[in-house]
């Protein structure tokens, strides 16, 4: 199967299944990798059990490694509402959707002094914000379509995002409340970001953007309060500059971890008018 025809309110679209675009960041255990919130790097070590060592280089019969990682902080991952609830809900239980129509948008974060948009708690001087105004402007060309996924690329878009230790210096950009409200109003169920978080790295534990996206009230901690419990947030993707803004078919591939976050490998397939 080389192509797939999709019927949408904006017209028929054809997905080219022979040109997948992998926007995950490969996780190199023990090597260069992105990280967030002061988490240790993801590492691998040979399994040792009695006389067995899981490394052929050390005389073992096969390679068998133990991996240590923090999905929320080590590379591309997808999370669910269980990230902020008392109930230990998992992505594996909640994210049961198939392929989704996605729109890829590029935006320039702006200094807090250049916008009236805000967050809770209020941004600090020096913060960079992804605003609803910038999103609406980038979205204008695709308003005829109703995607259920949004892939967000922020400028500057350099390859350093693939191994950046976020939080070592200034906090990375994050979304304003109005930006998240616009995304929800547009019916986006799956949000993919090249940022380490929707919210400010240190926000007094509010995670206001996450709660807005999942339809939780401020401070809400129960999944029963969530109006959008099946929505997902994927963080720390990387979209090369040669991938154009526009419509794609998204295949959000998830590791079947029974956890509120799991490593993921989102694939985009170009969509054209059929």
N, C-alpha and C positions, 0 to 999 in steps of 0.2 A: 504494500500500500504506500503510494508516494504522496497522494494529496487527500485532503479531507475537506468537504464542503460544509460550511456552517450557515444556517439560516438565522439572521438577526433582524432586529427592527430597522436597522440602518441599511439592510441589503445583505445579499449572500457574500460570504467570505471564504476564501480558499486557503487552507493551511498547507504549507510546504513541509512535509514530514521528513524530508531528506536534509534539512538544514537546521538541526537543533543548535541552539545557542545556550551553552552552559554558563549561567551567571553565578554559580557557587564559587567560593574560594576553596581550592583544594587544601585540605588540612595536612600539613607536613609535620608529622610527629617528631618533636625534637629539633625541628628546623624553623625557618622563618615563617611566621604565622601571625595573624591579627589577634589581639586580645583586648579585653575591656574590664574595667572596674578592678584593676589590680590582680586579676586572676593569674595563677601560675600558667606557664605554657603547657600545652597538651604534650604528653610524653608516651613513649612506648618502651617496654622492657621485655626481655625473653622470659617466658614462663619457666619456672624451675619446680620440679616435682620429683623428689627422690633423686635418682641418677639422671633424670631427663632434663635437658636444657633445650628450650625451643628456639635454637639458633644454629643453622647448619654451619655457619662460620666458626662456631665454638664446639663443633663435633656432634651437634644434635642431628637426629634423623630427619627433622623437618623444622620449618619456621613456625612458631606459635607464640604470639606476643600478647602481653597484657597492655591495655591502653588506659591512660588516665586523662580525662578531659572534663571541662565544665561547659556543657553545650551552650548555655546562655552567653558565655564569654569567649569561647575559643572557636572563632570562625562562623561560617554560614549556618544558621539554625532557624527553625520555625517553632513558635511558641503559641500556646493557647491560653484561654482565660484562667486555667489552673495556675498560671504564673502569679496571680494576685489573690487567689481565693483560699479559704480554709480547706475546702475539699480538694483532694489530690487528683484533680482531673488531668487527663493526658491528651496530647495531640493525637495519639493513636486511636483514642475512643471518639474524639470529637470531629476531626478533620477527615470526613469520608467522601469529599467531593471528588469528581473526576476532573478532566481538563477544563480550564476556565479561559474565557476571553479576557485578555489583559491589555491595558494601555501603559506604554512606557513614556514617562515624562521626565524632562530635564529641567531642573530649577536651580536658581542661584540663591543660597541663603543670604540673608541681609542682617546687618548689625541691629541690635535691639533699638538703637537710637533712630533707625530709619523706618520704623513701622509703629503703628498704634496697636497692633495685635499683641496679645500677651499670653501668659500661661499661669498655672497655679502650682506652686508659688511663682511670684513674678520673676521674670528673667533678671539676671544680673548684668551690669555694665560689662561689655566685652563679649557677651553671648551672641551667637549667630543663629538666626531663626529661619525655618522653612515656613513661609506664610501662605494663608489661603489665597491672598492676592496673586502670588507667584504661581500657585497651583492652577487657579482659574484661568490665568493667562496662557499657561502651557497647555491646558486642557481644551482650549477653545476650538482648535481644529478638529477635535474628535467628539464634539458634543452630540453628533447624530447617533453615536453608538452608546450602548449601555454595558460596558465591561463590568465584570464582577471582581476583577483583580487590578491592582495598581502597582506598577514597578516604578520606583522613584530613584532617579540618578541626580546627585547633587554636584555642583561645581565648587571648587576645581576637582576634576575627575582624574587624578593621577594614580599610577600603579602602586604607589605607596600604601593605598588603602588595603592592599592584599596582605600586608604584614605590619600594619600600624598598631602600636600599643596605645590605644585610646585612653585618655585620662592622664598621660604622663605630663602633659602641659595644659593648654587651654581646653575646656570642655568641647566636644564635638558639637556640630549643629544639631538642633532638635526641632520638633514641630510645635507650632502655636496651637492653642486650643481651637481657634477658628479653622485652622488647616485640618485638624482631625474631624471637626464637625462637618466640614465640606466633604471630606472623604466618606464619612458615614452617610451623609445626605445623598451622595451620588450612588449609593448602593454597593460600595466596595466591601467585599467580604474577606478578601485576601490582600494584605498590604505587604509589599516587599521593599526594603530600604537598603541603601548602601551605607547606612549609618549603624552604629552599635546599639542605638535605642531610639524609640519614639520620644522619650523624655530626656530631660537634662540628667547628666550622670549623677549628680548629687542634688536631689530635689526634695529633701526631707522625707523621703519615703512615700511621696504622694502618688507617683506613677499616674498622674492625671490623664495623660494622653492615652495610655493603655486602657484605663478604665472607661474613658469616653468611647474608644474604639469598640470595646466589648459591651457597651451599653450598661455599664455599672454606675451607680451613683458615686459621688465623691466619697472615698473611704470604704466603699462597698467591698465586702470580703466573702460573699456567698455566691455560688454559681446560680442559685435560684433568683438572684437579683439581676442577672445578666440578660439583656434583651437580645444579644447577639453572641450566644455561647459557642457557636460553631465557626466564628470568624478566627482568622489566624494572622499573626504578624511574623514575617521573616526578616531577619536583620543580618547585616554584614554580607550582602551580596556585592558583586562587582560587575558593572556593565561597561564594556569597552566603548571608547568613543565612536568606533566605526559601526556600532549598533544604533540604528536610527530610531528616534522617537516614533511612536505609532502603535498599531495594533498587532498583538501576537496571541498565539495560543499558548497558554501556560500549563505545563505539566509539573506540578509541585511534588517532587519525589521526596518522600520522608522515610527515614530510618524508623522501623517499627518499635521504638522505645515506648514503654508505658511510663511516660513522664510528661511534665508540662512543657518541656522543650526537647527537641531532637535535632541532630544534624540533618541537613536537607540539601537537595541538589535540584534547584528549580531550573527547568529547561524552557526556553522560549522558541516557538516556531513562527516564522514570519507569516502574516496574514495579508492577502491581497483581495481586491474585489473579484468575485467569481464571474 
